[in-house]
Structure formats: C-alpha cells, structure tokens
Amino acid sequence: MRKVALLDYGSGNLRSAQRALERAGADVEITSDFDTALNAEGLLVPGVGAFEACMGGLLAVRGDRIIGRRLAGGRPVLGICVGMQILFDRGVEFDAETPGCGEWPGSVTRLQADVLPHMGWNTVQAPEGSTLFAGIDDDARFYFVHSFAAQEWTMDSAGSKIAPPRLTWSDHGGRFLAAVENGPLSATQFHPEKSGDVGAQLLTNWIGSL
C-alpha cells in the first residue's frame, strides 16, 4: 500500500480526497508537516477557492518548497483544481496578479464562457500514452467546479531529453487544460474525488505509478 501525504494548507475538501485515495488503495496521512509531506511516496495538493488565498496558505506551510524539493528528487506530486492552478507562474483574478509556484510557465485566467462557474460534468480529450487516463473511456465525464484555468501551454520541450508533457484538454467557452502529466508532476483541473468511478480509476492509476 503506497503512502500518500495529503497536504493540509487550509484549502480543499480534505476528507473527501482522503476517502477517495483510500478507496483507490493508498495509505493516506493528512499533514502540514514539512518532512512528512516531503518524504511520502506521493503528495496530493488539493485546492478550492481563490488563487491568491490558496497561494497564501501554501506559502505558510512552505508548500512551494515541498513541491520543488520533491520534484527535484523525482518524487510524484498530484495537484487538483486550484492545486493545479498554483503550479503555473501566476494567477490573474479580477485584475489582481498573484505569483504561483512556477513549475510550469504561463498564467491562469478567467474562462471565456457565458456561464460561470463551469460547474458539472464534462468530457476531456486525453493524449495517447496517458498514465492518468489509462483504461478510461474517451467519452467519460469528470466533475468540474471552476471559473479560471490555464488556457494555453507555453513550455518549450524542443531539444529536451525529457519526454514532452502529456496534455489533456476540455472545453467550456473555449478550450482549457483539464490535466497535465509532466514526469513526476501531474495535475487535474477537475475533481477526481467527485468524479465517481472514472475519478477513482484515475486516482488508482496515479497511485499505481508511485
């Protein structure tokens, strides 16, 4: 049974995520302790609410340093919802710009849709060879609740010896990134813990890769 640390930094439905991870076969510890989060086999970073508030909470527990040090050592991290958004360079909400963790280039911005938030079930377009979406049907639906997202991918992988990131897209008034798989760092804009059987399969796939 893989040990997964669920980072407690004041954002996210921790109990729901804990139950979903345990059902998927993980031994889960909710923690804000630096060493515990750093040394677990997997780290899940949740996130609900505003980008700025989430970054404030993350910095308060040195979560940015935990993520950076884990990735430097090749240790897996999974971000969910705003826990995905804070991995980018910056978030722009109502003319306020907040620095993110900077693991990926680019900005998180407001969706260009007539109806916000984007709340409910939607399909995604996953790439060939995806680990997260292995065994999941192309028409599967995942549960989203958000008004902001990364709407383009600007990382240049040309000439890199590392495999290019696998990008999964969805659409709500325009396309946006629904998931990214980039070596040990993965993230989903949707909530797998609220996505029923397909969300459980995705978490099982991630735990199996640890």
C-alpha positions as CSV (number, residue, x, y, z in Angstrom):
1,M,0.0,0.0,0.0
2,R,1.5,3.3,-1.1
3,K,1.9,6.1,1.4
4,V,0.3,9.4,0.2
5,A,0.6,12.7,2.0
6,L,-2.5,14.9,1.6
7,L,-1.2,18.5,2.1
8,D,-3.2,20.5,4.6
9,Y,-2.7,24.2,3.9
10,G,-6.2,25.4,4.6
11,S,-7.7,24.7,1.2
12,G,-9.6,21.8,-0.2
13,N,-12.1,19.2,0.9
14,L,-9.5,17.1,2.7
15,R,-11.9,14.3,4.0
16,S,-13.4,13.8,0.5
17,A,-9.9,13.5,-1.0
18,Q,-8.7,11.2,1.8
19,R,-11.7,8.8,1.3
20,A,-11.2,8.7,-2.4
21,L,-7.4,8.0,-2.1
22,E,-8.1,5.3,0.5
23,R,-10.7,3.6,-1.8
24,A,-8.1,3.7,-4.5
25,G,-5.7,1.8,-2.4
26,A,-3.5,4.4,-0.7
27,D,-2.4,4.8,2.9
28,V,-3.2,8.4,3.4
29,E,-2.0,11.0,6.0
30,I,-3.4,14.5,6.1
31,T,-0.5,16.7,7.1
32,S,1.1,20.1,7.0
33,D,4.4,18.8,8.4
34,F,7.3,19.6,6.0
35,D,9.2,16.3,6.4
36,T,6.1,14.1,6.3
37,A,4.9,15.7,3.0
38,L,8.4,15.7,1.6
39,N,9.1,12.0,2.2
40,A,5.8,10.3,1.4
41,E,5.7,8.2,-1.7
42,G,3.1,10.5,-3.2
43,L,1.9,14.0,-2.4
44,L,-1.6,15.3,-3.3
45,V,-2.1,19.0,-3.3
46,P,-5.8,20.0,-3.2
47,G,-7.2,23.4,-3.7
48,V,-10.6,25.2,-3.6
49,G,-11.3,28.9,-3.9
50,A,-9.2,31.9,-5.0
51,F,-5.7,31.5,-6.4
52,E,-4.4,34.2,-4.1
53,A,-5.8,32.7,-0.9
54,C,-4.5,29.2,-1.9
55,M,-1.0,30.6,-2.5
56,G,-1.0,32.3,0.8
57,G,-1.9,29.1,2.6
58,L,0.6,27.1,0.6
59,L,3.4,29.5,1.4
60,A,2.5,29.5,5.1
61,V,3.3,25.8,5.3
62,R,6.3,26.0,2.9
63,G,4.3,24.0,0.4
64,D,6.1,25.6,-2.6
65,R,9.4,24.3,-1.2
66,I,7.9,20.9,-0.5
67,I,6.7,20.6,-4.1
68,G,10.0,21.9,-5.5
69,R,12.2,19.6,-3.5
70,R,10.0,16.6,-4.2
71,L,10.2,17.2,-8.0
72,A,13.9,17.8,-7.8
73,G,14.2,14.3,-6.4
74,G,11.7,12.8,-8.9
75,R,9.1,12.2,-6.2
76,P,5.5,12.3,-7.5
77,V,3.1,15.2,-6.9
78,L,-0.6,15.5,-8.0
79,G,-2.4,18.8,-7.9
80,I,-6.2,19.1,-8.0
81,C,-8.3,22.1,-9.1
82,V,-6.6,25.2,-7.7
83,G,-3.9,22.8,-6.6
84,M,-3.2,22.5,-10.3
85,Q,-3.5,26.2,-11.0
86,I,-0.9,27.3,-8.4
87,L,1.7,25.2,-10.2
88,F,1.8,27.8,-13.0
89,D,3.8,31.1,-13.0
90,R,0.8,33.3,-12.0
91,G,-2.9,33.6,-11.4
92,V,-4.9,36.6,-12.7
93,E,-8.2,37.1,-10.9
94,F,-10.2,40.4,-11.3
95,D,-7.1,42.4,-12.3
96,A,-5.1,41.0,-9.3
97,E,-2.0,39.1,-10.3
98,T,-0.5,36.5,-7.9
99,P,2.7,34.6,-8.3
100,G,2.4,30.9,-8.3
101,C,4.9,28.1,-7.8
102,G,6.4,28.5,-11.2
103,E,6.7,24.8,-12.0
104,W,5.1,25.4,-15.4
105,P,5.2,28.7,-17.4
106,G,2.0,30.6,-18.1
107,S,-1.0,32.2,-16.5
108,V,-4.3,31.0,-15.0
109,T,-7.0,33.3,-16.3
110,R,-10.8,33.6,-16.3
111,L,-12.6,31.3,-18.7
112,Q,-14.2,33.0,-21.8
113,A,-17.7,31.5,-21.2
114,D,-21.1,33.0,-20.9
115,V,-21.9,30.9,-17.9
116,L,-19.5,30.7,-14.9
117,P,-18.5,28.9,-12.9
118,H,-18.0,25.9,-15.1
119,M,-19.8,23.5,-12.8
120,G,-20.8,20.0,-13.6
121,W,-19.8,17.1,-15.8
122,N,-17.7,17.4,-18.9
123,T,-15.6,15.2,-21.2
124,V,-11.9,15.6,-21.8
125,Q,-9.5,14.8,-24.7
126,A,-6.7,12.8,-23.2
127,P,-3.5,12.0,-25.2
128,E,-2.2,8.7,-26.3
129,G,0.0,7.0,-23.7
130,S,-1.5,8.8,-20.7
131,T,-0.9,7.2,-17.4
132,L,-3.7,9.0,-15.6
133,F,-6.4,8.2,-18.1
134,A,-5.3,4.5,-18.8
135,G,-8.4,2.3,-19.1
136,I,-10.8,5.2,-19.1
137,D,-13.2,5.6,-22.0
138,D,-12.9,8.6,-24.3
139,D,-16.4,9.7,-23.5
140,A,-16.0,9.5,-19.8
141,R,-17.1,12.6,-17.9
142,F,-15.4,14.3,-15.0
143,Y,-16.7,16.8,-12.4
144,F,-15.5,20.4,-12.7
145,V,-16.1,23.5,-10.5
146,H,-14.1,26.5,-11.6
147,S,-14.1,29.8,-13.3
148,F,-10.4,30.1,-14.0
149,A,-7.9,27.8,-15.8
150,A,-4.7,27.6,-17.8
151,Q,-5.9,28.1,-21.4
152,E,-2.7,27.6,-23.2
153,W,0.6,25.6,-22.8
154,T,3.8,27.6,-23.4
155,M,6.5,25.2,-22.2
156,D,9.0,24.6,-25.0
157,S,10.2,21.0,-24.9
158,A,12.2,21.2,-28.1
159,G,15.6,19.6,-27.8
160,S,14.9,18.3,-24.3
161,K,15.9,14.8,-23.4
162,I,12.9,14.5,-21.1
163,A,9.7,13.2,-22.6
164,P,7.3,16.1,-23.5
165,P,4.4,16.6,-21.2
166,R,1.1,14.9,-21.9
167,L,-1.7,17.4,-22.1
168,T,-5.4,16.8,-21.6
169,W,-7.9,19.4,-22.8
170,S,-11.5,20.2,-22.2
171,D,-13.9,23.0,-23.4
172,H,-16.2,25.5,-21.8
173,G,-16.5,28.6,-23.9
174,G,-13.1,27.7,-25.3
175,R,-10.5,25.1,-24.6
176,F,-8.5,24.9,-21.4
177,L,-6.1,22.4,-19.8
178,A,-8.0,19.7,-17.9
179,A,-4.9,17.8,-16.9
180,V,-1.1,17.7,-17.3
181,E,1.3,14.8,-16.9
182,N,4.9,16.1,-16.7
183,G,7.3,13.5,-15.3
184,P,6.7,13.3,-11.5
185,L,4.3,16.3,-11.6
186,S,0.7,15.7,-12.6
187,A,-2.4,17.7,-12.1
188,T,-6.1,17.8,-12.9
189,Q,-8.4,20.8,-13.1
190,F,-11.4,18.6,-12.4
191,H,-12.1,16.9,-9.1
192,P,-11.3,13.1,-9.4
193,E,-12.6,12.6,-5.8
194,K,-16.0,13.8,-7.0
195,S,-16.0,12.1,-10.4
196,G,-17.3,8.7,-9.4
197,D,-15.9,5.5,-10.9
198,V,-13.8,7.3,-13.6
199,G,-12.2,9.5,-10.9
200,A,-11.5,6.5,-8.8
201,Q,-9.8,4.8,-11.8
202,L,-7.7,7.9,-12.4
203,L,-6.5,8.0,-8.7
204,T,-5.8,4.3,-8.9
205,N,-3.7,4.8,-12.0
206,W,-1.7,7.6,-10.2
207,I,-1.2,5.6,-7.1
208,G,-0.1,2.6,-9.2
209,S,2.6,4.8,-10.8
210,L,4.2,5.8,-7.4
